[in-house]
């Protein structure tokens, strides 16, 4: 069944999802796909509909409305919610997806899992949400490791979907061989694979590796988040609100901050803990993955 046929079957419900990984390059891929004339992605990148703790209770009609802008020329309708690969923090996501769009195609962007952890920690530290040193935090909070256990995340989906509905690409490939990576994605989605986005020659920042520009105090940011509806906690809207508050306060952009450096002893320990997961991912993907020197 073609992706065009699936579009007709499910109406405005997406026929593809970018499911992660957090800090793996989902924002970059989202922006590279947007210019394609046969692809529609909503202005809010991450509706997070299939997460019970986010927007599931808003209902299917709410979800459909997020894609109302897709016209008759659109072949592939999609969104990018990295919360879909945050098991076990969020559970039941693949089941919910399968219950509504069983034929959906999914793209999983993975990154060197240790570098992903460093980036994850760095963002939380810059935002004031993480105060422990990196050598303590990444072992005390299981989310750091679990979100980098890509095979663990994929296993949840393979219980509900056949492998051919899932495409795994690497953020390293998206950065260093972008046009080839995008061609793979376009072919997977059944759209014109020869299309070259007008931003294909520009590297969109690696998620979590850019300096935070918000100067709103942490207490104020957390209070604001509590009062925003779940859908509006999407990064794009949140950042827009924070930038507006900065302007109202008469403040400029925060100066760049130095990147967090991960000690070699921490990196070695993480590699040992991730080795089994990377080995299983390599067995699944074959020659498409080099194992990042971990396995």
C-alpha positions as CSV (number, residue, x, y, z in Angstrom):
1,X,0.0,0.0,0.0
2,X,1.4,3.4,-1.0
3,X,1.8,6.2,1.4
4,X,-0.6,8.2,-0.8
5,X,-3.3,5.5,-0.2
6,X,-2.6,5.7,3.6
7,X,-3.1,9.4,3.5
8,X,-6.5,9.0,2.0
9,X,-7.3,6.3,4.6
10,X,-6.4,8.2,7.7
11,X,-7.4,11.7,6.5
12,X,-5.6,14.4,8.4
13,X,-3.9,12.0,10.8
14,X,-0.2,11.8,9.9
15,X,1.1,9.0,7.8
16,X,4.6,9.4,9.2
17,X,6.2,10.4,12.5
18,X,9.7,11.4,13.5
19,X,9.9,9.6,16.9
20,X,13.2,10.9,18.2
21,X,15.7,10.7,19.6
22,X,15.9,13.7,22.0
23,X,19.0,15.7,21.2
24,X,19.4,13.4,18.1
25,X,18.6,15.9,15.3
26,X,14.8,15.8,15.1
27,X,14.6,19.6,14.9
28,X,17.1,19.6,12.0
29,X,15.3,16.9,10.1
30,X,11.9,18.6,10.7
31,X,13.3,21.8,9.1
32,X,14.9,20.0,6.2
33,X,11.6,18.2,5.4
34,X,9.4,21.3,5.7
35,X,10.4,22.8,2.3
36,X,9.4,19.6,0.3
37,X,6.2,20.4,-1.7
38,X,4.8,16.9,-1.1
39,X,5.4,17.0,2.7
40,X,3.3,18.8,5.3
41,X,4.5,19.3,8.9
42,X,2.7,21.6,11.3
43,X,4.1,24.8,12.7
44,X,4.3,23.2,16.2
45,X,6.9,20.5,15.6
46,X,5.9,18.3,18.6
47,X,2.2,17.8,19.3
48,X,3.1,14.8,21.5
49,X,-0.5,13.5,21.0
50,X,0.3,9.8,21.7
51,X,1.8,10.6,25.2
52,X,-0.8,10.1,27.9
53,X,0.8,12.7,30.1
54,X,0.8,15.3,27.3
55,X,-2.1,15.6,24.8
56,X,-3.7,12.2,24.5
57,X,-6.8,13.3,26.4
58,X,-7.5,16.1,23.9
59,X,-8.8,13.5,21.5
60,X,-8.3,12.6,17.9
61,X,-10.2,15.5,16.4
62,X,-7.8,17.9,18.2
63,X,-4.9,16.0,16.7
64,X,-6.4,16.2,13.2
65,X,-6.7,19.9,13.5
66,X,-3.0,20.2,13.8
67,X,-2.6,19.2,10.2
68,X,-5.5,21.1,8.7
69,X,-3.1,23.0,6.5
70,X,-2.2,20.0,4.3
71,X,-3.6,20.5,0.8
72,X,-4.4,18.0,-1.9
73,X,-0.9,18.0,-3.3
74,X,0.6,16.7,0.0
75,X,1.6,13.0,-0.1
76,X,3.3,12.8,3.4
77,X,1.8,14.4,6.5
78,X,4.0,14.1,9.6
79,X,5.1,15.5,12.9
80,X,8.2,15.2,15.1
81,X,7.8,14.3,18.8
82,X,10.9,12.9,20.5
83,X,8.8,12.1,23.6
84,X,7.7,9.0,21.6
85,X,11.0,7.4,22.4
86,X,11.3,8.2,26.1
87,X,10.4,4.8,27.5
88,X,9.9,4.0,30.3
89,X,9.3,7.6,31.3
90,X,6.3,7.6,28.9
91,X,4.7,4.2,28.3
92,X,2.1,2.9,26.0
93,X,3.1,5.2,23.1
94,X,3.5,2.5,20.4
95,X,0.2,0.9,21.3
96,X,-1.6,4.2,21.0
97,X,0.0,4.9,17.6
98,X,-0.9,1.4,16.4
99,X,-4.5,1.8,17.5
100,X,-5.0,4.8,15.2
101,X,-2.4,4.7,12.4
102,X,-1.2,1.1,12.1
103,X,0.3,1.7,8.7
104,X,2.3,4.8,9.8
105,X,6.0,5.1,8.8
106,X,8.4,6.2,11.5
107,X,11.8,7.8,11.3
108,X,14.2,7.5,14.3
109,X,17.2,9.8,14.2
110,X,19.9,8.5,16.5
111,X,23.2,10.0,17.6
112,X,26.4,8.9,19.3
113,X,24.6,7.8,22.5
114,X,27.3,9.2,24.8
115,X,27.3,12.6,23.0
116,X,23.5,12.6,23.2
117,X,23.8,12.2,27.0
118,X,26.3,15.0,27.2
119,X,24.0,17.3,25.1
120,X,21.0,16.3,27.2
121,X,22.8,17.2,30.4
122,X,24.2,20.4,29.0
123,X,20.8,21.7,28.0
124,X,19.3,20.9,31.5
125,X,22.3,22.5,33.2
126,X,22.1,25.7,31.1
127,X,18.4,25.9,31.8
128,X,19.0,25.5,35.5
129,X,17.1,22.2,35.7
130,X,20.2,20.2,36.5
131,X,22.6,21.2,39.3
132,X,24.5,18.0,40.0
133,X,27.9,17.6,38.2
134,X,27.8,15.5,35.0
135,X,29.6,12.6,36.6
136,X,26.8,12.3,39.2
137,X,23.7,13.4,37.3
138,X,24.0,11.0,34.3
139,X,24.1,8.0,36.6
140,X,21.5,9.1,39.2
141,X,18.8,10.1,36.7
142,X,17.9,7.0,34.5
143,X,16.5,9.2,31.8
144,X,20.0,10.1,30.5
145,X,20.9,6.5,29.8
146,X,17.4,5.3,28.8
147,X,16.9,7.9,26.1
148,X,20.3,6.8,24.6
149,X,19.3,3.1,24.7
150,X,18.0,3.2,21.1
151,X,17.5,-0.5,20.9
152,X,15.4,-0.5,24.1
153,X,13.3,2.2,22.5
154,X,12.9,0.4,19.2
155,X,11.9,-2.8,20.9
156,X,8.8,-1.1,22.1
157,X,7.8,-0.4,18.5
158,X,8.8,-3.7,17.0
159,X,6.2,-5.4,19.2
160,X,3.5,-3.5,17.3
161,X,5.0,-2.6,13.9
162,X,7.0,-4.5,11.3
163,X,10.6,-3.4,10.8
164,X,9.9,-2.1,7.3
165,X,7.8,0.7,8.8
166,X,10.7,2.1,10.7
167,X,13.7,4.0,9.2
168,X,16.7,4.6,11.4
169,X,19.2,7.3,10.3
170,X,22.0,8.8,12.2
171,X,22.5,12.5,13.1
172,X,26.1,12.1,12.0
173,X,24.9,11.1,8.5
174,X,22.4,13.9,8.5
175,X,25.3,16.3,9.2
176,X,28.1,14.8,7.1
177,X,26.1,13.2,4.2
178,X,22.9,15.3,4.3
179,X,21.7,15.0,0.8
180,X,22.1,11.2,0.8
181,X,20.3,11.0,4.2
182,X,17.5,13.1,3.0
183,X,17.2,11.1,-0.2
184,X,16.7,7.9,2.0
185,X,14.0,9.7,4.0
186,X,12.2,10.9,0.9
187,X,12.3,7.5,-0.7
188,X,11.0,6.0,2.6
189,X,8.1,8.5,2.6
190,X,7.2,7.9,-1.1
191,X,7.8,11.5,-2.2
192,X,10.1,13.0,-4.9
193,X,13.5,11.8,-3.7
194,X,15.3,14.1,-6.2
195,X,14.1,17.2,-4.4
196,X,16.8,19.2,-2.7
197,X,15.6,21.6,0.1
198,X,16.8,25.2,-0.2
199,X,18.4,24.8,3.3
200,X,20.2,21.5,2.5
201,X,23.6,23.3,2.4
202,X,23.1,24.8,5.8
203,X,23.8,22.9,9.0
204,X,21.0,23.5,11.5
205,X,22.4,23.6,15.0
206,X,22.9,20.3,16.7
207,X,20.2,20.0,19.3
208,X,21.3,21.2,22.7
209,X,24.6,22.4,21.5
210,X,23.7,26.0,21.0
211,X,23.8,28.6,23.8
212,X,20.6,29.3,25.6
213,X,19.3,32.8,24.8
214,X,16.7,33.1,27.6
215,X,17.4,35.4,30.4
216,X,14.1,34.8,32.2
217,X,14.9,33.6,35.7
218,X,14.4,29.8,36.3
219,X,11.6,30.4,38.8
220,X,9.7,32.5,36.3
221,X,10.2,30.0,33.4
222,X,8.9,27.1,35.5
223,X,5.9,29.1,36.6
224,X,5.2,30.0,33.0
225,X,5.4,26.3,31.9
226,X,2.8,25.3,34.6
227,X,0.3,27.8,33.1
228,X,0.8,26.9,29.5
229,X,-1.5,24.2,28.0
230,X,0.3,20.9,27.3
231,X,0.4,21.5,23.6
232,X,2.0,24.9,24.0
233,X,4.9,23.5,26.0
234,X,6.3,22.6,22.6
235,X,9.8,24.0,22.3
236,X,8.9,26.4,19.5
237,X,6.1,28.2,21.4
238,X,8.0,28.1,24.7
239,X,11.1,29.7,23.2
240,X,8.9,32.4,21.5
241,X,7.3,33.3,24.8
242,X,10.7,33.5,26.5
243,X,12.1,35.7,23.8
244,X,9.1,38.0,24.1
245,X,9.6,38.3,27.8
246,X,13.3,39.1,27.3
247,X,12.4,41.9,25.0
248,X,9.8,43.3,27.4
249,X,12.4,43.2,30.2
250,X,14.7,45.2,28.0
251,X,17.4,42.5,27.9
252,X,19.5,41.2,25.1
253,X,20.8,37.8,24.2
254,X,22.7,35.8,26.7
255,X,26.4,35.5,25.9
256,X,27.5,32.1,24.6
257,X,28.4,29.6,27.2
258,X,31.2,27.1,27.1
259,X,30.1,23.5,26.3
260,X,30.0,20.9,29.0
261,X,33.0,18.6,28.9
262,X,32.4,15.0,29.8
263,X,35.4,13.4,31.8
264,X,36.9,10.4,30.1
265,X,36.2,8.2,33.2
266,X,32.5,9.1,32.8
267,X,32.6,8.4,29.1
268,X,34.2,5.0,29.7
269,X,31.7,4.0,32.3
270,X,28.8,5.0,30.0
271,X,30.2,3.1,27.1
272,X,30.3,-0.1,29.2
273,X,26.7,0.4,30.2
274,X,25.5,1.1,26.6
275,X,27.6,-1.6,24.9
276,X,24.9,-4.3,24.9
277,X,22.2,-2.0,23.6
278,X,24.5,-0.7,20.8
279,X,25.4,-4.2,19.8
280,X,21.7,-5.2,19.4
281,X,21.1,-2.0,17.4
282,X,24.0,-2.9,15.1
283,X,22.6,-6.4,14.6
284,X,19.3,-4.9,13.6
285,X,20.7,-2.3,11.2
286,X,23.7,-4.2,9.9
287,X,26.2,-2.1,7.9
288,X,24.1,1.1,8.3
289,X,25.7,1.6,11.7
290,X,29.3,1.7,12.8
291,X,28.5,1.5,16.5
292,X,30.2,4.8,17.4
293,X,33.2,2.9,18.7
294,X,31.1,1.4,21.5
295,X,30.2,-2.0,20.1
